[in-house]
Amino acid sequence: MLLEPIRWQKNRIVFIDQTELPGRLKYIRCRDIDVLCEAIKKLKIRGAPLIGVAVALGYALAALNSKSRTIKGMENDLVRASARLKATRPTAVNLFWALKRMDDTFFCKRESPRPFAMTRLKKAILKEALSILKEDREMCRAIGRNGSRLIKNGDIVLTHCNAGMLATAGYGTALSIFYEAKKQGKRFRVYADETRPLMQGSRLTMWELMKNRIDATLICDDMSAATIRDKGITKIIVGADRIARNGDAANKIGTYGLAVLAKYHGIPFYIAAPSSTIDRNIATGKDIPIEERKREELIYVGSKQTAPSKAKVYNPAFDVTPAKLITAIITESGVYDIKKFRGV
Ligand code: MRU
């Protein structure tokens, strides 16, 4: 099954509302970037690579929707759209990477004014956004191929959050490795962390692993230590939202704890991510901005209140795993031993 979490259709962005899963597979057709920005903030669209693809399509939508008759006017519309898209979520660098690519396309193409320049410019912008989508899918496929070499018969792999088809334009990063390994006939099992507070592991990872007939078992986050020890986890593979030049990697809150556990238990800890997740502008993880989300996510589970309404709350969405706890980083171009990783 190849899920299409996002696509461009008849000048609209069509995406899966991930907050509705696993209950129902609902698609939203979006024709303005306000709806898109809300969807990203509320995690209807989520996962670093998918956020990158979504904002690229959002930029294209803003270009097509621009009523301006001059290039300068269109530039103003795009600058405003871009600022709104950038303000949605701060941690996944794919968002900023994709918008930079879109800006570069606009500024480069507008330098050559010819008749019908506006229409041609809009076409070029859309073409670039669709290339970002296509390339993301290809990168994920290649991550799957590269990472599948690490999966051995009998492996029991733990993963966290959702680094799957739903988090990308298709295939996934960490989960792409499982799909490829299964295709190759390898026998292995997966444990998926529930991933509090927003349950990406139980709602999304379990849903897509089961749909793809991967032998998967759900555990809640507090069970990971005991599961690693008692169920013989052989490796941990997760995704990332931003990787610094030295290999420090931000991913869903709870990832750092798993890396510490991996070290203690002597099992390898892998990060799987496309090169669009590597931020070559920052030397270490200290410079990665970590999103803090609203307190209600910890006060309620769904609509049920599970903590005193005035409880003091700390709710970071991500944490940074230091490079020294990571065994290797798997990208579309290979598997990089962390000692040799220099933001390749
Ligand atoms: O808050 P989310 O659901 O957007 O967080 C997603 C993650 O942390 C993923 O592990 C990461 O983006 C990698 S997805 C291929």
Residues whose N, C-alpha, C, O or C-beta is under 5 A from the ligand:
A	BS01	MRU	R46 G47 A48 H160 C161 N162 A163 G164 A167 T173 Q200 G239 A240 D241 N251 K252
